[in-house]
């Protein structure tokens, strides 16, 4: 079974998505990516795999079929190691259809400044949806969020997460009560629209699903 990493295009090109400027202060351009997985037989330990980004100077990643290079997300085929714990994300809504609306809380789950939480787990930065989720921001399938994010969180998955209790659901009226955790994948975080404000962009799960559907078997 093929395994694909979804991440930002600027993470694999090493260049600003809008200007093309090199992101590294030293002018470095990445040619491989190192991914750390939890070891299935050793809780708390990791195994790392290095996967190439280029072959004969040609990119190995796949881009969204309609948006191409204008979309700041790509799919990269990576090592599928049976001895690793891998939690796959389905971009299609599953489970409780948490309603998405402006001011609803969302979480960016990543590694700000390269920092980790206990057990080397990611850090949850929580903010709010800042635009109508059913409309596209700037003419592309993006949503705005208001969240205090930092460098190192590019490509992080963004979820609407509710621990327990009740929540509004899509297409319904009133509240839906549930027990246990529920979540909804919204998309992947791309970055702030300016350096100062906390308004950032998220590429929608629907656009990511279209990319996945276009990938070779």
C-alpha positions in Angstrom: 0.0 0.0 0.0 1.3 3.4 -1.0 1.8 5.9 1.8 1.8 9.7 1.0 2.8 12.6 3.2 0.7 15.8 2.6 2.7 18.9 3.4 3.2 22.4 2.1 4.8 23.0 -1.2 7.1 25.6 0.3 8.4 22.9 2.7 9.7 20.8 -0.2 10.8 23.6 -2.6 12.5 25.6 0.2 11.1 28.7 -1.5 8.5 31.3 -0.6 5.3 30.2 -2.2 4.4 33.7 -3.4 7.8 35.3 -4.2 10.0 32.3 -5.0 12.6 33.7 -2.6 14.8 31.1 -0.9 13.6 30.5 2.7 17.0 29.5 4.1 19.3 32.3 5.2 22.1 30.2 3.8 20.5 29.6 0.4 20.0 25.9 1.0 17.3 24.0 -1.1 16.1 20.7 0.3 16.7 17.5 -1.6 15.3 15.0 0.9 13.0 14.8 3.9 13.5 12.9 7.1 10.4 11.6 8.8 10.3 10.2 12.3 7.8 7.5 13.2 7.0 5.9 16.6 8.3 2.4 16.8 5.5 -0.1 17.1 7.4 -2.5 19.4 9.2 0.2 21.5 6.8 2.8 23.0 8.5 6.2 23.3 11.2 5.4 20.7 11.4 6.5 17.1 12.7 5.3 13.8 13.7 7.8 11.1 13.5 7.4 7.3 15.0 9.6 4.7 13.0 10.0 1.5 14.2 11.9 -1.6 12.4 14.9 -2.9 14.1 14.9 -6.3 15.2 12.4 -9.0 17.5 13.8 -11.7 16.6 17.3 -10.5 12.9 16.6 -11.1 10.4 16.8 -8.2 9.0 13.5 -6.8 6.0 15.1 -5.2 2.5 15.4 -6.8 0.6 18.6 -7.1 -3.1 19.3 -7.1 -4.3 18.5 -10.7 -6.2 21.8 -11.2 -4.2 24.2 -9.0 -0.7 22.9 -9.8 2.1 25.1 -8.5 -0.3 27.7 -7.2 -1.4 25.4 -4.4 0.8 25.4 -1.3 0.3 21.7 -0.7 1.7 18.5 -2.3 1.7 14.8 -1.8 5.0 12.9 -1.4 5.3 9.2 -1.5 7.2 8.0 1.5 8.6 4.8 3.0 5.8 2.6 4.3 7.5 0.9 7.2 5.6 -2.0 8.8 7.4 -1.5 12.1 6.2 2.0 12.6 3.0 3.4 14.1 1.3 5.5 11.4 -2.0 7.4 12.0 -3.6 8.0 8.7 -5.9 11.0 8.1 -8.9 10.6 5.9 -9.8 14.0 4.3 -13.4 13.0 4.0 -15.7 13.9 6.9 -16.3 10.9 9.1 -18.1 10.4 12.4 -19.9 13.3 14.0 -20.1 16.1 11.3 -19.0 19.0 13.5 -20.4 22.2 12.0 -17.8 24.6 10.7 -18.6 28.3 11.1 -16.8 31.5 11.9 -15.7 31.7 15.6 -15.7 27.9 16.0 -12.6 26.7 17.8 -10.0 24.8 15.7 -6.5 23.4 16.5 -3.3 23.4 14.5 -1.3 20.3 15.6 2.4 20.7 14.9 5.8 21.7 16.2 6.2 25.5 16.6 9.9 26.5 16.5 10.6 22.8 16.3 9.4 22.3 19.9 7.6 19.1 21.0 5.2 18.2 23.8 5.8 15.4 26.3 6.8 12.2 24.6 7.9 14.1 21.6 4.2 14.5 20.6 3.0 17.6 18.7 1.8 20.8 20.3 -1.8 21.9 19.9 -2.2 25.6 19.1 -5.9 26.5 19.3 -7.7 29.4 17.7 -10.9 30.1 15.7 -12.2 29.9 12.2 -12.0 33.5 10.8 -13.9 33.2 7.5 -16.9 31.4 6.1 -15.7 27.8 5.6 -18.0 27.1 2.7 -16.5 30.0 0.7 -13.0 30.2 -0.8 -10.5 32.8 0.4 -8.6 34.6 -2.3 -10.3 32.5 -5.0 -8.7 29.3 -4.0 -9.9 26.5 -1.6 -8.6 28.1 1.6 -10.1 29.0 5.0 -8.8 31.7 7.3 -8.1 31.0 10.9 -7.2 33.3 13.8 -4.6 31.4 15.7 -1.2 32.3 17.3 1.0 30.1 15.1 4.7 30.2 14.7 7.5 28.9 12.3 7.6 25.1 12.3 3.8 24.6 12.0 3.6 24.8 8.2 1.9 21.7 6.9 0.3 20.9 10.2 -3.1 19.2 10.2 -5.9 21.4 11.4 -8.8 19.8 13.3 -12.1 20.8 14.9 -11.9 18.8 18.1 -14.4 18.4 20.9 -13.5 16.4 24.0 -17.0 15.6 25.1 -20.4 17.1 25.6 -22.4 18.6 22.7 -21.7 20.4 19.4 -23.6 21.9 16.4 -23.6 19.5 13.4 -23.8 20.2 9.7 -27.3 20.2 8.3 -28.9 20.0 11.8 -30.6 22.2 14.3 -29.8 22.6 17.9 -27.0 20.6 19.5 -25.9 17.0 19.0 -24.9 15.3 22.3 -22.2 12.7 22.3 -19.8 10.9 24.7 -16.1 10.7 24.1 -13.9 12.5 21.7 -15.0 13.7 18.2 -13.0 15.5 15.6 -13.2 16.7 12.0 -10.2 17.2 9.7 -10.4 20.7 8.2 -7.1 20.9 6.1 -3.5 21.7 6.5 -2.0 25.0 7.7 0.0 27.0 5.3 1.1 30.1 7.1 0.1 33.6 8.2 -1.0 36.1 5.6 1.3 38.8 7.1 4.1 38.6 9.6 2.4 40.4 12.5 -1.3 39.4 12.7 -2.4 36.0 13.8 -4.6 35.4 10.7 -3.4 32.4 8.7 -4.6 30.2 5.8 -5.6 26.6 5.8 -6.0 24.6 2.6 -9.3 22.8 2.6 -9.7 19.1 3.2 -11.8 18.9 0.0 -8.9 20.1 -2.1 -6.5 17.6 -0.5 -9.0 14.8 -1.2 -9.0 15.8 -4.9 -5.2 15.6 -4.9 -5.3 12.1 -3.3 -7.8 10.9 -5.8 -5.5 11.9 -8.7 -2.5 9.9 -7.3 -1.2 6.8 -9.1 -2.1 3.4 -7.6 
